[in-house]
Amino acid sequence: MSNTTLDGLLVKLREPDLDLRAMAASDLLDLLKKLDISFMKDEGKQCMTALVKLLYDSQSHVQNLGMDCLGQAVCLVDAETAKEAVSSICCEIQQRGTSAETTALSVALRVMSGRISEDADAKKVLGSLAVPIASMLSNSPDMPSDVAVDVFAALSDVLTHAGAQVATDSEVVNQTQEVLLSFISHSNLSVRRRAIAVLGAFVVHVPGEQSEKALAIIFQRYEACTRASEKCILLRVLVTIARQCPERVTKIVPSIIDREINLTEECDREERMTVLLVFETFVQHCTELVAPRRNEIYTCAVEALKYDPNYNYDDEDDMDTGSEAGDDFGDEYEDDIYEDDEDDTWDVRLSGVKLLAAIARSGLYSPHDIAQHIGAVLIARFREREDVVRAEILATYATVVGALGESAADSASGVAEVLQQQAPEAVTLILAAIKNYPRSTETKQLAFAVFAQLVLAKYDILDGSLSDITPIVTAALSADDTSGTLQTASSSLVKTNLKLDVLEFLRVLVQRSSVSDSAAEFLIATKDGLRENASSKAFQVPSASFTAAAGLVKLLSNAAHQSSMEVAQFVPWAEDMAQCAASLTGTDDQDLRSSVNVFIGTVLQKFGDHISASTAQQLLLILTELKGGMVHAPAVLGAFVQAISKPTALPQEIVVAVAPSVLQVIDPLLRQGSASVVTVALNVVKALAGYGTETLASAGDHILTNIIAIISKSPESPPASALQAFAAVCPTVSEENMRSVTAKLLKLLSATTVYDGQSAEALGELFETVGRSFPGLMDSWKDGIIENWLQTHARYYKQRKDSSNEAIQVPFPTAMLTNAAKSINSLYTGFYEAQGQQWTSEFLESLVFTSPRSTEDIALVCLGLRALGYAASQGWLAQSDQLAAQLDAHIQSKHDDVRDEAAAALGKYVGSYPATFAALFASATASDSEGASASGRLQAVNVAVDQIVGTGHDKTSADAMWAQITAYAQNSQGPLPDVLAQSLATFAVTFPQVFIPALAEHVSSSGDAKIKAFYITAFRTVLADRHLSAECDAELKNVLPQVLASIDDESINIRRLSLLALFTVIQSKAALIKDAVSTIEPALFRQTVVNESLIRIINMGPVKKRIDDGLDARRCAFQCVHMLVRMLPGAANTDLLAKSIVRGIADDHDIRLLVLQVIHETVSTQAHMYAERLDEIAASVRKVQATKLSPKAVSQEIEKHHAILKSSVSVLVALEPVAKAATSPSAEFDKLLAEVMDSSNGELSVYYKELHSQG
């Protein structure tokens, strides 16, 4: 940056001419925005001083530029300069009092703090700003309210983003706390609210005892206060804290509920609102704590909802609940909100609604109770006289019903029946409210939101009330939506929004499968409204009309097929709507263009045989016109595909007639289009091919060439649509042309790697079609598949053989083998189908019965085995003892690849014939089965279990198989393989209610350590599954305490495995263990203690080496502790946790690193716990730092020693803020910290400075 440029601009800022000052400030702002380097110290001070002076400028425009410049510059100067600038501003605010410049100063302060909090590099200066800001607030209690609001906003930035820094200065913390406590009772509402929010931020973000003390003071004042106004202020502070950090208030929530639960009639409005807000917050953020008092809190909400002492609702018993609300429904759209200026009780009722909404969302009540009780209460209040409250009631009811949708679908819940019973009353009261409060536009809009949610919950729920709803629907749809001389633009917008709500209701209403008589009458009455609004000029209305109309067409078509409705009367309407849509296909409105194309496609698909042939052909051709270019092809041709895809009502002759025109359109798209355009063009080909060879005529060969070109662009992952289109085109391609492209095509497809089910299905469909359509090419296609696989395998074998580094494993080309195996199976499947033959594996047996001597033989056997495995999983293989024996023979092969494929194939074969499982298991576990053959057979057992139990859900076979495996485990004299533990896990996951308890019983009852370890391994495998069903979770939750009791087992290996199981469940499914933490944690924390009996000393020549056999288990225990505090904060017993941390600091280096993570996770919430044990922590750290390095240490040992020392300093740095904030300082900790900080203390001092600079 040029000093000359900056100096020149700073000089110009002092110009007497306003325009020159303004231009200089503007140029300086541009310069600051472009800078990516920081100022030199003197340069920064000069700049900041000049910018602060701009805030006193006589012209507001220059002041504003000064504020913006300060916001940019404060991140480019050093921390000291930034603090000086803020201090200068704070002093000026304090001195100037209520002068005009004060506002500019406070806004600048807010801008600067906000900018610093956004800049990661500048954020470290934030903490130091608390000093001048808190001092200014303390010395200027009477500053203007707008200035105070800005200052509090700046202080909020400081506390939120630098609370830990602030906590290091106890004097500042005390001053800030006192200032905030004094301002929360300020006479100005805006200042009071801001102070309350900042005090909440103080408690939440400033760690240490001071924030705990502040929270205690707030609660003590609350308990002692007698004035309602003061109580309300303190409760709002607690609400702020609870919303940001609920765990901070868990201890006081029950006391507050006890005190406030009995609202009396004597409570004033403000007190009622505050208590309701408190309950709403606790219900949302401390749900478990309010559960015991849920009924009383619910009663409070209901009573508040009825609280209207200045109005007698009994006078409304004669309220007009007639259904004539539609007579003038579209005439009065002034958005006048009813207000009673002499009555302010409505906001109590509003608070009651919000509390009721929170209760409904909380899960405190079952869906049935929510519908029956909360729903009924809300419905009864639909006649609320205040528009704001009525709108909240309607919106809440719509939200509640929407949330109950899933439960309503479950007939056992009874929710749908409750909603059905309530619906007539709900409709009646809504219509009455519309009639009695006709100017409340929001009521009308929310009425349709309620209707839509009810229909979504149960499609026919409103059928009995549709005749009453019809007038307001037709009135809304027929209202003029253009502004004129007597209408404002806003009233036109109101009408448009209401129409959109009505159209959304209609869209939802027609998403059903049948039509009742009342629904038919309603649709007849409203269909013309859809047509009228399809031509509307209002934004989004035509699009919404066509969307609703498309749904209506689908419904009418379904009704016609069910013979429940005569649709002839709708045909003219459908044709008229379609012609209107055709005129709009060139519109620039993307949403409208999309909706009209979809509507035309829907009309042709559903009513194609009802409308005239000429109209149908005209509309179909419109769906091939790419108005506006290729970019619109996906939407237009997508509608074309929708129209002709079978099943469709469109006559075949019409599709055949337009096919040549369509093929001309898509030809360039297949060659030049984007991915989305090519996909839709391929879908057109596929859809046309469904009408027989005549639709593609002589174009098949040309299309095939285009498709091959598309596949060649991405042979490893060709679009599924390309593979599907290829299969569809095959019957229209000449055998000569297919023969000519076979080699190229097979080469491309051999590289295909299938990652998703759709592509796999498409690839299989392609080969099936080839086998079905070209029997004369079978041998060449089969040979081509095999040849490509042989080449792939040869390359793999060569790479593995040439690899000189044994550590680098050349991966087996399993994706290519999968491709070849599935392709050859599909090819023969199509061939056999065309020949009318039963599927047979003869063509594969020649491969499987090959003896794998050469590399080529190995490749052929692998292909045959993989293909047989897939055939077996489909149930195609006939039972054959000879084949089973051959598969078992391959398991004994000396070639790894053959053994692996044989194991998978045999497992799948046995999986298709469960009766053969016993023999397989017996051979796998026989005493003479050993080495690779035993391993292969056990792997086959695992595959068979997965197929019979996991995939087949064969409970009868599962019981027998479980008994066989567990009996073997109980009686086995040798080691138990992990693969069998994996098999047991499959049983538990598939049939959790039977086998999870059985597995847990085996864990707890097994006396042999080897057997117990086997079952714990199976249990861990279950826990590691992240996609368990709800039934699995429920069973696991029940048995976890029983299984994890093994943490205290006498065997160190069992303890380690049990701890690993505990770690897995906390990490992946913490909710399952939450209720059992208090039961399990004593044993867990016992495992963090060093067991001296497990320590051995061995002699290694002249050196004695200390071996700790308990280290692995202890490390696992600390991993569990770390995961516990992370996933379930606050759940661990603080005393046990603290003792384990103190121990862990002096333990092995890896354990100390885990303890450091625990400290970082908990220091902000458990500062008091650490403060009480600083002496013990200091002793543990000192013990670590006293470790001496052997004079003969090698480089690896030296590096580890340095890491140990650095980790010990990390503990001190992490807890330094706690030590500084502690009310009772730790002399030992402070002494040790001072020693480490001493520059004469070598590397420890260096580590301290390094860690401190990193924050």
Salt bridges, closest charged atoms under 4 A:
ASP57 OD2 - ARG21 NE 2.70
GLU80 OE1 - LYS41 NZ 2.93
GLU84 OE2 - LYS45 NZ 3.79
GLU92 OE1 - ARG96 NE 2.78
GLU101 OE1 - ARG96 NH1 3.82
ASP150 OD1 - ARG110 NE 2.84
GLU212 OE2 - ARG248 NH2 3.55
GLU230 OE1 - ARG227 NH2 3.70
ASP258 OD1 - ARG293 NH1 2.17
GLU260 OE1 - LYS231 NZ 2.89
GLU265 OE2 - ARG272 NH2 3.95
GLU270 OE2 - ARG236 NH2 3.36
GLU271 OE2 - LYS231 NZ 2.41
GLU288 OE2 - LYS1074 NZ 3.28
GLU296 OE1 - ARG293 NE 2.54
ASP308 OD1 - ARG349 NH1 3.12
ASP308 OD2 - ARG385 NE 2.77
ASP317 OD1 - ARG383 NH1 3.81
GLU332 OE1 - ARG439 NE 3.18
ASP336 OD2 - ARG439 NH1 3.00
ASP340 OD2 - ARG385 NH1 3.68
ASP343 OD2 - ARG385 NH2 2.29
ASP344 OD2 - ARG269 NE 3.91
ASP347 OD2 - ARG269 NH2 2.61
ASP369 OD1 - HIS368 ND1 3.98
GLU384 OE1 - ARG349 NE 2.83
GLU384 OE1 - ARG381 NH2 3.10
ASP387 OD1 - ARG390 NH2 3.02
ASP460 OD1 - LYS458 NZ 2.85
ASP463 OD2 - ARG512 NH2 2.74
ASP481 OD2 - LYS499 NZ 3.35
GLU504 OE2 - ARG507 NH2 2.79
ASP528 OD1 - LYS527 NZ 3.34
ASP576 OD2 - ARG531 NE 3.01
ASP609 OD1 - HIS610 ND1 2.95
GLU625 OE1 - LYS627 NZ 3.82
ASP667 OD2 - ARG671 NH2 2.77
ASP667 OD1 - HIS702 NE2 2.65
GLU735 OE2 - ARG739 NH2 3.20
GLU768 OE1 - ARG772 NH2 3.41
ASP802 OD2 - LYS798 NZ 2.80
GLU833 OE2 - ARG772 NE 3.21
ASP888 OD1 - ARG937 NE 2.89
ASP896 OD1 - ARG899 NH2 2.28
ASP897 OD2 - ARG800 NH1 4.00
GLU901 OE2 - ARG866 NH2 2.61
ASP959 OD1 - LYS955 NZ 2.69
ASP1033 OD1 - LYS1069 NZ 3.31
ASP1048 OD2 - ARG1086 NH2 2.38
ASP1075 OD2 - LYS1037 NZ 3.32
ASP1108 OD2 - ARG1114 NH2 2.69
ASP1109 OD2 - ARG1096 NE 2.70
ASP1112 OD1 - ARG1115 NH1 2.88
ASP1135 OD2 - LYS1139 NZ 3.31
ASP1135 OD1 - ARG1173 NH2 2.83
ASP1147 OD2 - ARG1114 NE 2.73
ASP1150 OD2 - ARG1115 NH2 3.82
GLU1161 OE2 - HIS1122 NE2 3.75
GLU1161 OE2 - ARG1126 NE 2.91
GLU1172 OE2 - HIS1168 NE2 2.82
GLU1172 OE1 - ARG1173 NH1 3.60
GLU1216 OE2 - LYS1220 NZ 3.35
GLU1216 OE1 - HIS1252 NE2 3.13
GLU1235 OE1 - ARG1182 NH1 3.04
GLU1243 OE1 - HIS1202 ND1 2.91
GLU1250 OE2 - LYS1206 NZ 2.85
